[in-house]
Amino acid sequence: MTQSISIVVPANVNKCILAEFEFEITYIERIYVNGFLKAQDLELVQGEKFIFDVCSGDHIAFNGLYAPESASLNIIKNPVGKNDAIFRFLDQFKQRIYS
């Protein structure tokens, strides 16, 4: 089932990162920034990301859904592992931006 999420970009933020960390497929039907279509028909699998520029105060609307990959249906979710994956991603991303 398609979900819709809207956010307002906080101060001092200039990038939006959509990243898939788990054995899932994220389907992004559309991304709107301030009412204008930014991207559509994106598909992200584990390890992939989509990055786009934003400005403080931008209104972003996401429409899409995610589904587990068939290989992950028998894997027990590990919230600690998920947090570790997120922190590793952020550390690697910061190193590339600031090095």
C-alpha positions in Angstrom: 0.0 0.0 0.0 1.4 3.4 -1.0 2.4 5.7 1.8 2.7 9.5 1.8 5.0 11.4 4.0 5.7 15.1 4.1 8.5 17.0 5.9 9.8 20.5 6.2 13.5 20.8 5.8 15.1 22.1 9.0 17.6 24.9 9.3 21.2 24.2 8.1 20.2 21.2 6.0 21.1 21.2 2.3 20.8 17.5 1.2 18.1 14.9 1.5 19.2 11.3 1.5 16.9 8.4 0.9 18.8 5.2 1.7 17.8 1.5 1.9 19.7 -0.3 4.7 17.7 -3.5 4.9 16.8 -6.4 2.7 13.9 -4.5 1.3 13.0 -2.7 -1.9 11.9 0.9 -1.6 9.7 2.1 -4.4 9.4 5.8 -4.6 6.6 6.8 -6.9 7.1 10.5 -6.7 9.1 13.1 -4.7 7.8 16.7 -4.7 9.8 19.7 -3.4 7.6 22.8 -2.9 5.0 21.3 -5.1 7.3 20.6 -8.1 8.1 17.1 -9.2 11.8 16.3 -8.2 11.9 12.6 -9.0 9.7 9.7 -9.9 9.7 5.9 -10.4 12.8 5.2 -8.2 13.6 1.8 -6.9 16.2 1.3 -4.1 17.6 -2.0 -2.9 19.9 -2.6 0.1 22.9 -0.3 -0.1 21.5 2.1 -2.6 20.7 5.7 -2.0 19.2 8.8 -3.7 20.5 12.2 -2.8 19.1 15.6 -3.8 19.7 19.2 -2.9 17.2 21.0 -0.6 17.0 24.3 1.2 15.9 25.1 4.7 12.1 25.5 4.8 11.5 23.4 1.7 8.4 21.2 1.8 9.1 17.7 0.6 6.4 15.1 -0.1 7.3 11.5 -0.7 4.9 8.9 -2.2 5.9 5.2 -2.3 6.2 2.0 -0.5 8.6 -0.7 0.5 8.5 -4.5 0.5 10.9 -7.1 1.8 13.0 -9.0 -0.7 12.1 -12.6 -0.8 15.5 -13.6 0.7 14.7 -11.6 3.9 11.4 -13.2 4.7 13.0 -15.7 7.1 15.4 -13.2 8.7 14.6 -12.0 12.2 14.7 -8.2 12.4 17.6 -6.9 14.4 17.1 -3.3 15.6 20.6 -3.0 16.9 22.0 -4.2 13.5 19.8 -1.6 11.8 21.1 1.2 14.0 24.7 0.0 13.3 24.1 0.1 9.5 22.7 3.6 9.8 25.6 4.9 11.8 28.2 3.3 9.4 26.4 4.9 6.4 26.5 8.3 8.1 30.1 8.0 9.0 31.1 7.0 5.4 29.0 9.8 3.9 30.6 12.4 6.2 34.1 11.2 5.3 33.3 11.5 1.6 31.8 15.0 2.0 34.5 16.4 4.3 37.6 14.8 3.0 
